[in-house]
Amino acid sequence: MAMKRSFLFWVYFVVAIILGIYFTTRIVMISMGHGQLATIHNIAITADASDSDLSGVKSTAAAGLGAPTGSLDLDILNNRIMSVPIVRNAATRRLSNGTLRIRVELHRAVAQWTDGVAFYPLAADGTTVETPVATRNADAIVFRGTLPDDISEITTTAQPLAQKIDYLEWIENRRWNIITTDGVTVMLPESNPLASLRELISLNEKQNILERDIKILDMRDSARILVK
């Protein structure tokens, strides 16, 4: 029994020495910039949406390929990835096998913005999140001009009128105008515009008010609606 224990001890001892030499050699090689693990040779990107265009993320992350594993500044690379318009948040990790793992959370396009020529997909905070297209999406709410920090509520509320709205415009950074496809300007109030918009939707459903021969529908006075 004692001989068996002694034999196992020396086997484990030799194995430990071999493993120590192996890992020490790998560490030295990596620190000197030699071997596959010394550089980033693979990039793995995952997103919280499978149907989005990640080409911008991939091209930005490609700057990390071939970079020395130990000297790659992950904060700088992550900030560059965060600057890609479609990216809302990003996390970048360096794995021990020479892989750069990037996880991104993406903006969701909820509307479009137009300059009169092209249509740019917009996120809820007004960020342009994808490349522009030449035509308007059939059910999209479209905006022009400058925008507030959040367009999510006005976009959702206006959705029932999407087929009748040409675009929405943020007036003097305080209130909305709606321009319809028939050229009617609807002036929403600065205070509680969503309630007025819901009232407009109800009026149009009951009276087809947006199809009448009018130019301006002024809803800024809560006591009455002015029609011109």
C-alpha positions in Angstrom: 0.0 0.0 0.0 2.8 2.4 0.9 4.5 1.7 -2.4 1.3 2.3 -4.3 0.8 5.7 -2.6 4.4 6.6 -3.3 4.0 5.7 -7.0 0.8 7.8 -7.3 2.5 10.7 -5.6 5.3 10.7 -8.2 2.8 10.3 -11.1 0.9 13.3 -9.8 4.1 15.2 -9.2 5.3 14.6 -12.7 2.0 15.5 -14.2 1.9 18.8 -12.2 5.4 19.7 -13.4 4.4 19.0 -17.0 1.2 21.1 -16.7 3.2 23.9 -15.0 5.7 24.0 -17.8 3.0 23.9 -20.4 1.0 26.8 -18.9 4.1 28.8 -18.1 5.2 28.4 -21.7 1.8 29.5 -23.0 1.8 32.5 -20.8 5.3 33.5 -21.9 4.4 33.1 -25.5 1.3 35.2 -25.2 3.1 37.9 -23.3 5.7 37.9 -26.1 3.0 38.1 -28.8 3.5 34.6 -30.1 0.9 31.9 -30.7 -2.8 32.0 -31.5 -3.9 33.1 -28.1 -1.6 36.1 -28.2 -4.0 38.0 -30.5 -7.7 38.4 -31.0 -8.5 36.1 -33.9 -12.2 35.7 -33.6 -15.2 38.0 -32.8 -18.6 36.7 -31.6 -21.5 39.2 -31.7 -24.9 38.5 -30.2 -27.8 40.9 -30.2 -31.2 41.1 -28.5 -32.9 41.1 -32.0 -32.2 38.5 -34.6 -33.6 40.4 -37.6 -31.5 43.6 -37.4 -28.6 44.7 -39.6 -25.4 44.3 -37.6 -23.0 45.2 -40.4 -22.1 48.5 -38.6 -21.3 46.7 -35.4 -19.3 44.1 -37.3 -17.2 46.6 -39.2 -16.5 48.6 -36.0 -15.6 45.5 -34.0 -13.3 44.3 -36.8 -10.7 46.9 -35.5 -10.0 44.4 -32.7 -9.0 41.5 -35.0 -5.3 40.9 -34.8 -4.8 43.1 -31.8 -2.6 41.8 -29.0 -4.8 40.1 -26.4 -3.2 41.8 -23.5 -3.0 45.4 -24.8 -6.5 45.7 -26.5 -8.3 48.5 -24.7 -11.8 47.1 -24.3 -13.3 50.4 -23.1 -12.2 52.3 -26.2 -13.5 49.5 -28.5 -16.8 49.3 -26.6 -17.3 53.1 -26.9 -16.8 52.8 -30.6 -19.4 50.1 -30.8 -21.8 52.2 -28.7 -21.4 55.0 -31.3 -23.0 52.8 -34.0 -26.5 54.4 -34.4 -28.4 51.2 -34.1 -26.7 50.2 -30.8 -28.4 51.3 -27.5 -26.0 49.5 -25.2 -23.0 47.2 -25.6 -20.7 45.0 -23.5 -17.3 43.7 -24.7 -15.4 40.9 -23.2 -12.0 39.3 -24.0 -12.1 35.5 -23.6 -9.0 33.4 -22.8 -9.2 31.6 -26.2 -8.5 34.7 -28.2 -12.2 35.5 -28.9 -13.8 38.9 -28.4 -17.4 38.5 -27.3 -19.7 41.4 -27.9 -23.3 41.7 -26.7 -25.4 44.5 -28.0 -28.8 45.8 -27.2 -30.4 47.5 -30.2 -32.7 50.5 -30.7 -36.1 49.6 -32.1 -37.4 51.6 -35.1 -40.8 53.0 -34.1 -41.2 55.8 -36.8 -39.5 57.5 -39.7 -38.0 61.0 -40.2 -37.8 62.6 -43.6 -35.9 65.5 -45.1 -38.3 65.4 -48.0 -36.1 63.0 -50.0 -35.3 60.0 -47.9 -36.9 58.3 -44.9 -34.8 57.5 -41.8 -35.9 54.9 -39.3 -36.2 56.4 -35.8 -36.0 55.0 -32.3 -38.2 56.1 -29.5 -35.7 58.7 -28.4 -35.5 60.2 -31.9 -32.2 58.5 -32.8 -31.7 57.5 -36.4 -31.1 53.8 -36.1 -30.7 52.5 -39.7 -29.7 53.6 -43.1 -32.4 55.7 -45.0 -34.7 54.3 -47.6 -36.2 55.9 -50.6 -39.8 55.2 -49.8 -42.1 55.6 -46.8 -43.3 52.6 -44.9 -47.0 52.3 -45.4 -48.0 52.3 -41.7 -45.2 54.5 -40.4 -45.7 57.8 -38.5 -43.3 60.3 -40.2 -41.7 63.3 -38.6 -39.9 66.3 -40.0 -37.6 68.9 -38.5 -36.2 68.8 -35.0 -37.5 66.4 -32.5 -38.0 66.1 -28.7 -36.1 63.5 -26.6 -39.1 61.1 -26.7 -41.4 60.4 -29.6 -42.8 57.1 -28.3 -46.1 58.3 -26.9 -47.0 60.6 -29.8 -46.1 57.9 -32.2 -48.2 55.2 -30.5 -51.2 57.6 -30.1 -51.1 58.8 -33.7 -50.9 55.3 -35.2 -54.7 55.0 -36.0 -54.3 58.0 -38.3 -51.1 56.7 -40.0 -52.8 56.5 -43.4 -54.0 60.1 -43.2 -50.9 61.7 -41.7 -48.2 63.1 -44.0 -45.9 64.1 -41.2 -45.7 65.5 -37.7 -43.7 68.6 -36.9 -42.3 69.8 -33.5 -43.1 73.5 -33.3 -40.9 75.9 -31.4 -39.7 72.9 -29.2 -43.0 72.9 -27.3 -45.9 71.5 -29.3 -47.0 69.4 -32.3 -48.5 70.2 -35.7 -49.9 67.4 -37.8 -49.9 67.8 -41.5 -52.4 65.4 -43.2 -52.0 63.9 -46.7 -54.9 66.2 -47.8 -53.0 69.3 -46.6 -54.9 69.9 -43.4 -52.8 71.4 -40.6 -53.9 70.2 -37.1 -52.4 72.3 -34.3 -52.2 70.4 -31.1 -51.9 72.1 -27.7 -48.7 72.4 -25.7 -50.5 70.9 -22.7 -51.7 67.3 -23.0 -51.4 66.9 -26.7 -52.2 63.2 -26.5 -55.7 63.9 -25.2 -56.3 66.2 -28.1 -54.9 63.7 -30.5 -57.3 61.0 -29.2 -60.1 63.5 -29.5 -59.1 64.1 -33.1 -59.1 60.4 -33.8 -62.6 60.1 -32.4 -63.9 63.1 -34.4 -62.5 61.7 -37.6 -64.0 58.3 -36.9 -67.4 59.8 -36.3 -67.5 62.8 -38.6 -64.6 62.3 -41.1 -63.4 65.8 -40.2 -60.0 65.4 -41.8 -61.7 64.8 -45.2 -63.6 68.1 -45.1 -62.6 71.1 -47.2 -60.6 72.8 -44.4 -57.0 74.0 -44.1 -56.5 74.4 -40.4 -57.8 72.6 -37.3 -56.7 74.5 -34.3 -57.0 72.4 -31.1 -54.9 74.6 -28.9 -57.8 76.0 -26.9 -59.2 73.2 -24.7 -62.6 74.9 -24.6 -63.2 74.8 -28.4 -61.8 73.7 -31.7 -61.3 76.3 -34.4 -61.8 75.3 -38.0 -60.5 77.4 -40.9 
